[in-house]
Amino acid sequence: MNGIYADSAPFVLSFAPVPAAGPYLVSIQPNGPLQATLLWTTNAVGWELESAASVTAVSWIGVTNVPGITGTNFSLSVDTTGDKQFFRLHKQ
C-alpha cells in the first residue's frame, strides 16, 4: 500500500547468536617439541574438556587448566613429554 504513515512508537530489536548443539571437535596443533595446543570453538558452551589414557576409557577426567581465547576458539597448551593422552569435549 502506498501512502504516508504516522510514526510508530520506538522499539528495539536485539539478536543473540544461537550456538550449534554439538558435538564439537578438539583440534591439536604442535607447539614446539615439548608442547601442543588444543583448540575448540567458544560456541561449545556447557561442554567440558576431558582427558583419558585411552579412547575406550571408562573414566574421563575433567581438565582443570583454564583455557585462553584465540579468535573464536578456546586454546590450551598441553605438555607432550608424559604418557599419551586423549581429549574430548563432554556435554555437562
VOPAGU-2260 file (C-alpha; in pm, 1 decimal, decimal comma):
REM VOPAGU-2260
SITE   aa  ch    i         X         Y         Z
SITE  MET   A    0       0,0       0,0       0,0
SITE  ASN   A    1     134,0     336,1     -91,3
SITE  GLY   A    2      82,9     637,1     124,1
SITE  ILE   A    3     206,6     826,9     423,9
SITE  TYR   A    4     200,9     655,0     759,3
SITE  ALA   A    5     226,7     809,8    1102,6
SITE  ASP   A    6     536,9     737,9    1306,4
SITE  SER   A    7     511,6     440,9    1539,0
SITE  ALA   A    8     639,2     417,3    1893,3
SITE  PRO   A    9    1013,8     339,4    1910,8
SITE  PHE   A   10    1115,6     -21,3    1952,3
SITE  VAL   A   11    1440,5    -212,9    1991,0
SITE  LEU   A   12    1546,7    -523,0    1801,1
SITE  SER   A   13    1804,5    -743,6    1967,3
SITE  PHE   A   14    1974,9   -1052,5    1834,3
SITE  ALA   A   15    2162,2   -1324,9    2017,5
SITE  PRO   A   16    2365,9   -1594,3    1845,1
SITE  VAL   A   17    2234,1   -1944,7    1885,6
SITE  PRO   A   18    2524,4   -2188,9    1915,8
SITE  ALA   A   19    2508,9   -2524,0    1746,4
SITE  ALA   A   20    2417,9   -2815,2    1971,1
SITE  GLY   A   21    2741,3   -3005,0    1905,4
SITE  PRO   A   22    2921,5   -3235,8    1904,8
SITE  TYR   A   23    3226,5   -3016,0    1878,4
SITE  LEU   A   24    3575,8   -3106,1    1762,2
SITE  VAL   A   25    3900,9   -3056,2    1950,7
SITE  SER   A   26    4191,4   -2986,7    1718,6
SITE  ILE   A   27    4554,7   -3017,2    1814,2
SITE  GLN   A   28    4847,5   -2817,5    1680,2
SITE  PRO   A   29    5215,1   -2881,4    1756,7
SITE  ASN   A   30    5365,9   -2601,5    1962,1
SITE  GLY   A   31    5736,0   -2690,2    1961,0
SITE  PRO   A   32    5891,1   -3025,5    2053,2
SITE  LEU   A   33    5751,0   -3038,3    2408,7
SITE  GLN   A   34    5402,1   -2888,0    2382,3
SITE  ALA   A   35    5085,6   -2889,4    2174,6
SITE  THR   A   36    4788,8   -2654,8    2166,7
SITE  LEU   A   37    4431,0   -2780,7    2189,2
SITE  LEU   A   38    4167,1   -2566,5    2018,4
SITE  TRP   A   39    3786,9   -2583,1    2025,8
SITE  THR   A   40    3513,0   -2335,1    1945,4
SITE  THR   A   41    3391,8   -2084,6    2201,9
SITE  ASN   A   42    3038,7   -2185,5    2093,2
SITE  ALA   A   43    3082,8   -2503,3    2298,7
SITE  VAL   A   44    2902,3   -2354,6    2598,2
SITE  GLY   A   45    2818,4   -2623,9    2853,1
SITE  TRP   A   46    3084,3   -2863,9    2723,4
SITE  GLU   A   47    3386,0   -2964,1    2934,0
SITE  LEU   A   48    3729,2   -3066,8    2809,3
SITE  GLU   A   49    3821,3   -3409,8    2946,3
SITE  SER   A   50    4124,2   -3637,4    2913,9
SITE  ALA   A   51    4197,2   -4008,6    2949,8
SITE  ALA   A   52    4481,9   -4251,7    2886,5
SITE  SER   A   53    4280,4   -4437,7    2618,6
SITE  VAL   A   54    3989,4   -4365,5    2390,3
SITE  THR   A   55    3792,5   -4654,4    2540,3
SITE  ALA   A   56    3848,3   -4541,3    2899,7
SITE  VAL   A   57    3552,4   -4577,3    3133,4
SITE  SER   A   58    3657,0   -4277,2    3342,9
SITE  TRP   A   59    3746,3   -3948,5    3176,0
SITE  ILE   A   60    3887,7   -3670,8    3394,4
SITE  GLY   A   61    3795,1   -3304,9    3354,9
SITE  VAL   A   62    4087,0   -3082,8    3254,4
SITE  THR   A   63    4113,2   -2814,1    3521,8
SITE  ASN   A   64    4355,9   -2580,5    3342,7
SITE  VAL   A   65    4179,1   -2262,0    3236,7
SITE  PRO   A   66    4190,6   -2214,0    2858,2
SITE  GLY   A   67    4264,1   -1885,0    2689,5
SITE  ILE   A   68    4076,1   -1747,2    2391,3
SITE  THR   A   69    4235,6   -1719,3    2047,9
SITE  GLY   A   70    3999,7   -1561,7    1795,0
SITE  THR   A   71    3678,8   -1767,1    1813,2
SITE  ASN   A   72    3842,1   -2064,9    1986,4
SITE  PHE   A   73    3936,2   -2170,3    2333,8
SITE  SER   A   74    4304,4   -2266,2    2339,6
SITE  LEU   A   75    4502,1   -2465,6    2590,9
SITE  SER   A   76    4868,2   -2568,1    2582,4
SITE  VAL   A   77    4945,0   -2921,3    2698,3
SITE  ASP   A   78    5275,1   -3090,8    2773,4
SITE  THR   A   79    5369,0   -3369,5    2528,9
SITE  THR   A   80    5655,0   -3520,9    2729,9
SITE  GLY   A   81    5448,5   -3752,8    2952,6
SITE  ASP   A   82    5228,3   -4051,5    2880,2
SITE  LYS   A   83    4988,8   -4031,8    2586,0
SITE  GLN   A   84    4657,4   -3859,8    2647,3
SITE  PHE   A   85    4329,5   -3846,4    2461,6
SITE  PHE   A   86    4098,5   -3546,2    2480,2
SITE  ARG   A   87    3727,4   -3496,5    2423,7
SITE  LEU   A   88    3454,5   -3244,3    2488,2
SITE  HIS   A   89    3175,8   -3380,1    2706,7
SITE  LYS   A   90    2830,4   -3220,2    2741,3
SITE  GLN   A   91    2763,3   -3119,2    3102,3
